[in-house]
Amino acid sequence: MDQQVLDRNPPRPASGDLGVVRRFLVRRQNVRLMLYLMLVVCDVAAIRAAFSVGVTIRGAYWLNSGGFELGWLILPIHILVGFRGGAYAHDAVKSRLESVGRACRSFMIATALICMLILFQRTGFFISRMAFAASILLSLAFLAAFRIVTLTVFVGKDKSWMFGELLIVDDVPAPSDYTGEVLDAGVVGLVPNIRDHAQLSALAEVVQRYDRVVVSCATEARRSDWAQMIKCFPITGEVLLDGGSPLGAIGLDRFRGHDTIVVVRGALSLGNRIKKRLMDIAVSGAALVFLAPLLLVVAIAIKFDSRGPVLFKQPRVGRGNRLFDVFKFRSMRTEAGDLAGSRSTARDDDRVTRVGRLIRATSIDELPQLINVLKGDMSMVGPRPHALGSLAGDKLFWEVDAAYWRRHALKPGITGLAQVRGFRGATHEQIDLENRLQSDLEYVSGWSLWRDFKILVSTVRVVIHPRAF
């Protein structure tokens, strides 16, 4: 492995050197993913070694059910339960005791499920209790031993090198004895202005791969501004206190001997992001293959109906408030396009083409966003991405409610909780946005894979909607 990737004591980046900071982020993320993979390999080796001993005790026949050795039946269930239970996540790498506990808990759940299966099978009477019990006990022992050795060798006592921590200083000096990564807001021109998307986008580029961001600034008013700012990102964000106010705190912590308030925690762990991403790839890939004939027919119809490209690209706000280009079938005349998105589409809008009216009414114009999902810009389920110039009444979306930016803690989706509740279409009044925002924030704070599945199923009911024009 590249020595630079495993360097546990990298040189401290110069304040304001964003290029160096970004290179550090990529290395750390890669190391974390490799460690999660190593824990999976450790568990596979531990369970296989234990059941190999069990087979040696009594023979393969006595640990067999339905033609499969019990160890091979337990193993995939253990890994699936482990992913759901955090056995391959942040805390499982940070703490050896927590890592062992989560692995053993996953293994016992998997074992209990297999025992229930055996109970209802005739072959269950021929299972050797002694060999099975020995295999279980050895599996637990090997799981603990393999994980402790792996984390001790590859992580060590000082785990700070692996979990990204950034200190942002604003008009105050960084502690002289602090050897972590520091960003001087003044040097790079960062100002905590939640109404300025350029500032949000610049900060997003810096904090996107950190686990913890701590802000140190001089005044109470500035702390409040930074607290609002860092709530917009999928990180654990804290503001350093010297006896100040809660600022919407959700918890307390410590940084270099000083109190901090936690104002935001990341929406999804890396393990949950992986699960969501796997579902996105599976669903969007299958949908693109299945819908390919329809997509071809629509593309041909658009080309014959009016001049211009088949696809329409527009900058939208994505995860972490960064911009990306969203793909849609072009439904308007090319010369009447609205890249800023400042004008909502109205009923009988003269900009919409004949084919465009049909594909908008049936939501077919959104189907090219399956490409965005495969690219990783979007998810199948999430808050809908908006254009920067979108208006609710006569106000920009983020001027209606400062909490608007928090909806971007997750990737935007083709569908979402707001859409299945009927909150879609033009935003002629502020209440139109407020209803969506409430649903989006509810989704971000209560995400689960099962909820994503239910939203996908419910979307079928609202594909054709009276406000889709």
TIFI-250737 format. One record per residue (C-alpha): residue number from 0; x, z, y. Coordinates in steps of 0.25 Angstrom, whole numbers. Layout:
// TIFI-250737
+------+-------+-------+-------+
! resi !  east !    up ! north !
+------+-------+-------+-------+
!  NUM !     X !     Z !     Y !
...
+------+-------+-------+-------+
***
This chain:
// TIFI-250737
+------+-------+-------+-------+
! resi !  east !    up ! north !
+------+-------+-------+-------+
!    0 !     0 !     0 !     0 !
!    1 !     5 !    -3 !    14 !
!    2 !    13 !     9 !    19 !
!    3 !     7 !     7 !    33 !
!    4 !    -7 !     9 !    27 !
!    5 !    -4 !    22 !    21 !
!    6 !     4 !    28 !    32 !
!    7 !    -1 !    42 !    34 !
!    8 !     5 !    44 !    48 !
!    9 !     4 !    31 !    56 !
!   10 !     9 !    31 !    70 !
!   11 !     0 !    36 !    80 !
!   12 !    -7 !    23 !    87 !
!   13 !    -4 !    23 !   102 !
!   14 !   -16 !    26 !   111 !
!   15 !   -24 !    14 !   114 !
!   16 !   -17 !     5 !   103 !
!   17 !   -30 !     0 !    97 !
!   18 !   -22 !   -10 !    88 !
!   19 !   -14 !     1 !    81 !
!   20 !   -27 !     9 !    80 !
!   21 !   -34 !    -2 !    73 !
!   22 !   -23 !    -5 !    63 !
!   23 !   -23 !    10 !    59 !
!   24 !   -38 !     9 !    57 !
!   25 !   -37 !    -2 !    47 !
!   26 !   -26 !     5 !    39 !
!   27 !   -34 !    18 !    38 !
!   28 !   -46 !    11 !    33 !
!   29 !   -39 !     4 !    22 !
!   30 !   -32 !    16 !    17 !
!   31 !   -45 !    24 !    17 !
!   32 !   -52 !    12 !     9 !
!   33 !   -40 !    12 !    -1 !
!   34 !   -41 !    27 !    -3 !
!   35 !   -56 !    26 !    -6 !
!   36 !   -53 !    15 !   -16 !
!   37 !   -42 !    24 !   -22 !
!   38 !   -52 !    36 !   -24 !
!   39 !   -61 !    26 !   -32 !
!   40 !   -49 !    22 !   -41 !
!   41 !   -46 !    37 !   -43 !
!   42 !   -60 !    40 !   -47 !
!   43 !   -61 !    28 !   -57 !
!   44 !   -47 !    32 !   -63 !
!   45 !   -52 !    47 !   -64 !
!   46 !   -65 !    44 !   -71 !
!   47 !   -59 !    34 !   -80 !
!   48 !   -47 !    43 !   -84 !
!   49 !   -56 !    54 !   -87 !
!   50 !   -66 !    46 !   -96 !
!   51 !   -54 !    40 !  -103 !
!   52 !   -50 !    54 !  -107 !
!   53 !   -64 !    57 !  -111 !
!   54 !   -64 !    44 !  -120 !
!   55 !   -51 !    49 !  -126 !
!   56 !   -57 !    62 !  -130 !
!   57 !   -69 !    57 !  -138 !
!   58 !   -68 !    42 !  -137 !
!   59 !   -75 !    31 !  -129 !
!   60 !   -88 !    31 !  -138 !
!   61 !   -91 !    46 !  -133 !
!   62 !   -91 !    42 !  -118 !
!   63 !   -99 !    30 !  -119 !
!   64 !  -114 !    27 !  -115 !
!   65 !  -121 !    14 !  -116 !
!   66 !  -107 !     7 !  -118 !
!   67 !  -100 !    13 !  -106 !
!   68 !   -90 !    24 !  -105 !
!   69 !   -96 !    35 !   -97 !
!   70 !   -84 !    35 !   -87 !
!   71 !   -87 !    20 !   -84 !
!   72 !  -102 !    24 !   -81 !
!   73 !   -98 !    36 !   -72 !
!   74 !   -87 !    29 !   -64 !
!   75 !   -96 !    19 !   -56 !
!   76 !  -106 !    29 !   -53 !
!   77 !   -95 !    39 !   -48 !
!   78 !   -90 !    28 !   -39 !
!   79 !  -103 !    25 !   -33 !
!   80 !  -107 !    39 !   -31 !
!   81 !   -93 !    42 !   -25 !
!   82 !   -95 !    31 !   -15 !
!   83 !  -108 !    37 !   -11 !
!   84 !  -103 !    51 !   -11 !
!   85 !   -91 !    49 !    -3 !
!   86 !   -81 !    50 !   -14 !
!   87 !   -74 !    38 !    -8 !
!   88 !   -75 !    41 !     7 !
!   89 !   -69 !    48 !    19 !
!   90 !   -70 !    62 !    14 !
!   91 !   -66 !    59 !     0 !
!   92 !   -52 !    54 !     5 !
!   93 !   -51 !    65 !    16 !
!   94 !   -52 !    77 !     7 !
!   95 !   -47 !    78 !    -8 !
!   96 !   -57 !    89 !   -11 !
!   97 !   -69 !    81 !    -5 !
!   98 !   -64 !    69 !   -13 !
!   99 !   -64 !    76 !   -26 !
!  100 !   -77 !    82 !   -24 !
!  101 !   -84 !    69 !   -20 !
!  102 !   -78 !    62 !   -32 !
!  103 !   -82 !    73 !   -42 !
!  104 !   -96 !    73 !   -36 !
!  105 !   -97 !    58 !   -38 !
!  106 !   -92 !    59 !   -52 !
!  107 !  -102 !    70 !   -56 !
!  108 !  -113 !    62 !   -51 !
!  109 !  -109 !    50 !   -58 !
!  110 !  -107 !    58 !   -71 !
!  111 !  -121 !    65 !   -69 !
!  112 !  -128 !    51 !   -68 !
!  113 !  -121 !    46 !   -81 !
!  114 !  -125 !    59 !   -88 !
!  115 !  -139 !    56 !   -85 !
!  116 !  -138 !    42 !   -90 !
!  117 !  -132 !    47 !  -103 !
!  118 !  -143 !    57 !  -105 !
!  119 !  -153 !    45 !  -106 !
!  120 !  -145 !    37 !  -116 !
!  121 !  -144 !    39 !  -131 !
!  122 !  -129 !    37 !  -130 !
!  123 !  -128 !    50 !  -122 !
!  124 !  -128 !    58 !  -135 !
!  125 !  -115 !    52 !  -139 !
!  126 !  -107 !    55 !  -127 !
!  127 !   -96 !    65 !  -129 !
!  128 !   -99 !    77 !  -120 !
!  129 !   -85 !    82 !  -121 !
!  130 !   -78 !    68 !  -118 !
!  131 !   -88 !    66 !  -106 !
!  132 !   -86 !    80 !  -101 !
!  133 !   -71 !    78 !  -101 !
!  134 !   -72 !    65 !   -94 !
!  135 !   -81 !    71 !   -83 !
!  136 !   -71 !    83 !   -81 !
!  137 !   -59 !    74 !   -81 !
!  138 !   -65 !    64 !   -72 !
!  139 !   -68 !    75 !   -62 !
!  140 !   -53 !    80 !   -63 !
!  141 !   -47 !    66 !   -62 !
!  142 !   -56 !    63 !   -50 !
!  143 !   -51 !    75 !   -43 !
!  144 !   -37 !    73 !   -47 !
!  145 !   -36 !    58 !   -44 !
!  146 !   -42 !    60 !   -30 !
!  147 !   -34 !    72 !   -26 !
!  148 !   -21 !    64 !   -30 !
!  149 !   -25 !    51 !   -23 !
!  150 !   -29 !    58 !   -10 !
!  151 !   -17 !    67 !   -10 !
!  152 !    -7 !    55 !   -12 !
!  153 !   -14 !    45 !    -4 !
!  154 !   -20 !    53 !     7 !
!  155 !   -12 !    66 !     8 !
!  156 !   -15 !    79 !    16 !
!  157 !   -16 !    72 !    30 !
!  158 !   -28 !    63 !    30 !
!  159 !   -28 !    60 !    44 !
!  160 !   -20 !    47 !    42 !
!  161 !   -32 !    41 !    34 !
!  162 !   -44 !    45 !    42 !
!  163 !   -44 !    39 !    56 !
!  164 !   -44 !    48 !    68 !
!  165 !   -44 !    43 !    82 !
!  166 !   -42 !    51 !    94 !
!  167 !   -47 !    45 !   107 !
!  168 !   -42 !    51 !   120 !
!  169 !   -49 !    48 !   133 !
!  170 !   -42 !    53 !   145 !
!  171 !   -35 !    65 !   137 !
!  172 !   -22 !    65 !   130 !
!  173 !   -21 !    64 !   115 !
!  174 !   -16 !    77 !   108 !
!  175 !     0 !    76 !   108 !
!  176 !     0 !    81 !    93 !
!  177 !   -11 !    71 !    89 !
!  178 !    -5 !    60 !    80 !
!  179 !   -18 !    53 !    77 !
!  180 !   -23 !    40 !    83 !
!  181 !   -26 !    41 !    98 !
!  182 !   -34 !    31 !   107 !
!  183 !   -33 !    33 !   122 !
!  184 !   -46 !    28 !   127 !
!  185 !   -40 !    26 !   141 !
!  186 !   -29 !    17 !   136 !
!  187 !   -38 !     8 !   129 !
!  188 !   -49 !     8 !   139 !
!  189 !   -60 !    15 !   130 !
!  190 !   -71 !    21 !   138 !
!  191 !   -82 !    29 !   131 !
!  192 !   -94 !    21 !   137 !
!  193 !  -105 !    20 !   127 !
!  194 !  -112 !     9 !   135 !
!  195 !  -100 !     0 !   135 !
!  196 !   -99 !    -8 !   122 !
!  197 !   -85 !   -13 !   125 !
!  198 !   -80 !     1 !   124 !
!  199 !   -88 !     4 !   112 !
!  200 !   -82 !    -8 !   105 !
!  201 !   -68 !    -5 !   109 !
!  202 !   -69 !     9 !   104 !
!  203 !   -76 !     4 !    91 !
!  204 !   -63 !    -4 !    88 !
!  205 !   -55 !     8 !    89 !
!  206 !   -63 !    19 !    81 !
!  207 !   -70 !    10 !    70 !
!  208 !   -61 !    14 !    59 !
!  209 !   -58 !    29 !    63 !
!  210 !   -64 !    40 !    56 !
!  211 !   -63 !    50 !    67 !
!  212 !   -62 !    47 !    82 !
!  213 !   -60 !    59 !    92 !
!  214 !   -61 !    57 !   107 !
!  215 !   -54 !    66 !   116 !
!  216 !   -58 !    65 !   131 !
!  217 !   -57 !    74 !   144 !
!  218 !   -72 !    76 !   149 !
!  219 !   -85 !    80 !   143 !
!  220 !   -92 !    67 !   148 !
!  221 !   -81 !    58 !   142 !
!  222 !   -83 !    66 !   128 !
!  223 !   -98 !    62 !   129 !
!  224 !   -95 !    48 !   132 !
!  225 !   -85 !    47 !   120 !
!  226 !   -95 !    55 !   111 !
!  227 !  -105 !    44 !   114 !
!  228 !   -95 !    33 !   112 !
!  229 !   -90 !    37 !    98 !
!  230 !  -103 !    40 !    92 !
!  231 !  -105 !    24 !    92 !
!  232 !   -95 !    23 !    81 !
!  233 !   -95 !    25 !    66 !
!  234 !   -84 !    36 !    66 !
!  235 !   -82 !    51 !    67 !
!  236 !   -81 !    53 !    82 !
!  237 !   -77 !    66 !    89 !
!  238 !   -75 !    70 !   103 !
!  239 !   -64 !    81 !   106 !
!  240 !   -70 !    93 !   113 !
!  241 !   -64 !   104 !   122 !
!  242 !   -77 !   112 !   122 !
!  243 !   -87 !   101 !   126 !
!  244 !  -101 !    97 !   122 !
!  245 !  -107 !    92 !   108 !
!  246 !  -109 !    77 !   114 !
!  247 !  -118 !    74 !   102 !
!  248 !  -109 !    81 !    92 !
!  249 !  -112 !    80 !    77 !
!  250 !  -101 !    89 !    73 !
!  251 !   -88 !    96 !    76 !
!  252 !   -74 !    94 !    72 !
!  253 !   -59 !    97 !    76 !
!  254 !   -48 !    88 !    81 !
!  255 !   -34 !    93 !    84 !
!  256 !   -39 !   107 !    86 !
!  257 !   -50 !   103 !    95 !
!  258 !   -65 !   103 !    93 !
!  259 !   -72 !    89 !    92 !
!  260 !   -87 !    85 !    91 !
!  261 !   -91 !    75 !    81 !
!  262 !  -100 !    65 !    88 !
!  263 !  -101 !    54 !    77 !
!  264 !   -98 !    53 !    62 !
!  265 !   -96 !    39 !    56 !
!  266 !  -109 !    33 !    51 !
!  267 !  -104 !    29 !    37 !
!  268 !   -92 !    33 !    29 !
!  269 !   -82 !    22 !    23 !
!  270 !   -89 !    24 !     9 !
!  271 !  -103 !    21 !    15 !
!  272 !   -98 !    10 !    23 !
!  273 !   -92 !     4 !    11 !
!  274 !  -105 !     5 !     3 !
!  275 !  -113 !    -1 !    15 !
!  276 !  -103 !   -12 !    16 !
!  277 !  -104 !   -15 !     1 !
!  278 !  -119 !   -16 !     2 !
!  279 !  -118 !   -25 !    14 !
!  280 !  -109 !   -35 !     7 !
!  281 !  -118 !   -35 !    -6 !
!  282 !  -131 !   -37 !     2 !
!  283 !  -126 !   -47 !    12 !
!  284 !  -118 !   -55 !     2 !
!  285 !  -130 !   -56 !    -7 !
!  286 !  -139 !   -59 !     4 !
!  287 !  -131 !   -70 !    10 !
!  288 !  -130 !   -77 !    -4 !
!  289 !  -145 !   -75 !    -6 !
!  290 !  -149 !   -80 !     7 !
!  291 !  -139 !   -92 !     8 !
!  292 !  -150 !  -103 !     7 !
!  293 !  -158 !   -96 !    18 !
!  294 !  -147 !   -95 !    27 !
!  295 !  -143 !  -110 !    25 !
!  296 !  -157 !  -114 !    28 !
!  297 !  -158 !  -106 !    40 !
!  298 !  -145 !  -111 !    45 !
!  299 !  -149 !  -126 !    43 !
!  300 !  -162 !  -123 !    51 !
!  301 !  -155 !  -117 !    62 !
!  302 !  -146 !  -129 !    63 !
!  303 !  -157 !  -138 !    63 !
!  304 !  -166 !  -130 !    73 !
!  305 !  -156 !  -129 !    85 !
!  306 !  -142 !  -132 !    89 !
!  307 !  -132 !  -121 !    87 !
!  308 !  -125 !  -113 !    77 !
!  309 !  -133 !  -107 !    65 !
!  310 !  -127 !   -93 !    67 !
!  311 !  -128 !   -85 !    80 !
!  312 !  -117 !   -74 !    82 !
!  313 !  -119 !   -63 !    92 !
!  314 !  -110 !   -51 !    95 !
!  315 !  -117 !   -38 !    90 !
!  316 !  -113 !   -23 !    90 !
!  317 !  -108 !   -19 !    76 !
!  318 !  -102 !    -6 !    69 !
!  319 !   -94 !     3 !    79 !
!  320 !  -100 !    -5 !    91 !
!  321 !   -91 !   -17 !    88 !
!  322 !   -96 !   -31 !    90 !
!  323 !   -98 !   -42 !    79 !
!  324 !  -104 !   -55 !    78 !
!  325 !  -118 !   -55 !    71 !
!  326 !  -123 !   -68 !    64 !
!  327 !  -137 !   -73 !    65 !
!  328 !  -144 !   -86 !    63 !
!  329 !  -145 !   -92 !    76 !
!  330 !  -160 !   -91 !    80 !
!  331 !  -159 !   -95 !    95 !
!  332 !  -155 !  -107 !   103 !
!  333 !  -140 !  -107 !   104 !
!  334 !  -140 !  -109 !   119 !
!  335 !  -150 !   -97 !   120 !
!  336 !  -141 !   -87 !   112 !
!  337 !  -139 !   -73 !   117 !
!  338 !  -126 !   -67 !   112 !
!  339 !  -127 !   -54 !   120 !
!  340 !  -141 !   -52 !   114 !
!  341 !  -147 !   -47 !   127 !
!  342 !  -160 !   -54 !   125 !
!  343 !  -169 !   -50 !   114 !
!  344 !  -176 !   -61 !   107 !
!  345 !  -191 !   -62 !   111 !
!  346 !  -203 !   -68 !   104 !
!  347 !  -204 !   -83 !   106 !
!  348 !  -189 !   -82 !   112 !
!  349 !  -186 !   -96 !   117 !
!  350 !  -171 !   -94 !   112 !
!  351 !  -176 !   -94 !    97 !
!  352 !  -176 !  -107 !    89 !
!  353 !  -187 !  -111 !    79 !
!  354 !  -178 !  -107 !    67 !
!  355 !  -173 !   -95 !    75 !
!  356 !  -187 !   -89 !    76 !
!  357 !  -189 !   -90 !    61 !
!  358 !  -176 !   -84 !    57 !
!  359 !  -178 !   -73 !    67 !
!  360 !  -192 !   -69 !    63 !
!  361 !  -187 !   -68 !    48 !
!  362 !  -173 !   -61 !    52 !
!  363 !  -166 !   -73 !    45 !
!  364 !  -158 !   -74 !    57 !
!  365 !  -151 !   -61 !    54 !
!  366 !  -146 !   -66 !    40 !
!  367 !  -132 !   -71 !    44 !
!  368 !  -129 !   -56 !    47 !
!  369 !  -127 !   -55 !    32 !
!  370 !  -113 !   -62 !    36 !
!  371 !  -111 !   -51 !    46 !
!  372 !  -113 !   -41 !    35 !
!  373 !  -103 !   -47 !    25 !
!  374 !   -93 !   -48 !    37 !
!  375 !   -95 !   -33 !    39 !
!  376 !  -100 !   -34 !    53 !
!  377 !  -114 !   -29 !    49 !
!  378 !  -121 !   -22 !    37 !
!  379 !  -134 !   -25 !    30 !
!  380 !  -140 !   -13 !    36 !
!  381 !  -137 !    -6 !    50 !
!  382 !  -141 !    -6 !    64 !
!  383 !  -144 !   -20 !    69 !
!  384 !  -132 !   -26 !    78 !
!  385 !  -136 !   -28 !    92 !
!  386 !  -130 !   -37 !   103 !
!  387 !  -123 !   -30 !   114 !
!  388 !  -133 !   -36 !   124 !
!  389 !  -145 !   -32 !   117 !
!  390 !  -156 !   -26 !   126 !
!  391 !  -167 !   -15 !   124 !
!  392 !  -176 !   -18 !   136 !
!  393 !  -166 !   -20 !   147 !
!  394 !  -155 !   -11 !   142 !
!  395 !  -143 !   -14 !   132 !
!  396 !  -145 !    -7 !   119 !
!  397 !  -134 !     3 !   121 !
!  398 !  -140 !     7 !   135 !
!  399 !  -153 !    11 !   128 !
!  400 !  -146 !    22 !   120 !
!  401 !  -132 !    27 !   119 !
!  402 !  -134 !    29 !   104 !
!  403 !  -135 !    14 !   102 !
!  404 !  -120 !    12 !    99 !
!  405 !  -121 !    22 !    87 !
!  406 !  -129 !    13 !    79 !
!  407 !  -116 !     5 !    77 !
!  408 !  -110 !    15 !    68 !
!  409 !  -114 !     6 !    57 !
!  410 !  -113 !    -9 !    55 !
!  411 !  -125 !   -16 !    60 !
!  412 !  -135 !   -22 !    50 !
!  413 !  -143 !   -34 !    47 !
!  414 !  -155 !   -24 !    46 !
!  415 !  -156 !    -9 !    49 !
!  416 !  -165 !     3 !    50 !
!  417 !  -171 !    -1 !    63 !
!  418 !  -175 !   -15 !    58 !
!  419 !  -182 !   -10 !    46 !
!  420 !  -190 !    -1 !    55 !
!  421 !  -194 !   -13 !    63 !
!  422 !  -185 !   -11 !    75 !
!  423 !  -180 !   -25 !    78 !
!  424 !  -182 !   -37 !    87 !
!  425 !  -181 !   -37 !   102 !
!  426 !  -178 !   -24 !   110 !
!  427 !  -186 !   -26 !   122 !
!  428 !  -187 !   -11 !   125 !
!  429 !  -178 !     1 !   123 !
!  430 !  -186 !     7 !   112 !
!  431 !  -184 !    -5 !   103 !
!  432 !  -169 !    -2 !   103 !
!  433 !  -171 !    13 !   102 !
!  434 !  -179 !    12 !    89 !
!  435 !  -168 !     3 !    83 !
!  436 !  -157 !    13 !    88 !
!  437 !  -164 !    25 !    82 !
!  438 !  -165 !    18 !    68 !
!  439 !  -151 !    13 !    69 !
!  440 !  -145 !    27 !    72 !
!  441 !  -154 !    32 !    61 !
!  442 !  -148 !    22 !    51 !
!  443 !  -133 !    25 !    56 !
!  444 !  -135 !    40 !    54 !
!  445 !  -142 !    39 !    40 !
!  446 !  -135 !    27 !    33 !
!  447 !  -136 !    26 !    18 !
!  448 !  -134 !    14 !     9 !
!  449 !  -148 !    17 !     3 !
!  450 !  -154 !    16 !    17 !
!  451 !  -147 !     3 !    19 !
!  452 !  -154 !    -2 !     7 !
!  453 !  -168 !     2 !    11 !
!  454 !  -166 !    -4 !    25 !
!  455 !  -162 !   -17 !    18 !
!  456 !  -174 !   -17 !     9 !
!  457 !  -183 !   -13 !    21 !
!  458 !  -177 !   -25 !    29 !
!  459 !  -185 !   -35 !    21 !
!  460 !  -198 !   -29 !    27 !
!  461 !  -193 !   -32 !    42 !
!  462 !  -186 !   -46 !    40 !
!  463 !  -199 !   -52 !    47 !
!  464 !  -202 !   -44 !    59 !
!  465 !  -212 !   -46 !    71 !
!  466 !  -200 !   -43 !    81 !
!  467 !  -191 !   -53 !    75 !
!  468 !  -191 !   -65 !    84 !
+------+-------+-------+-------+
***
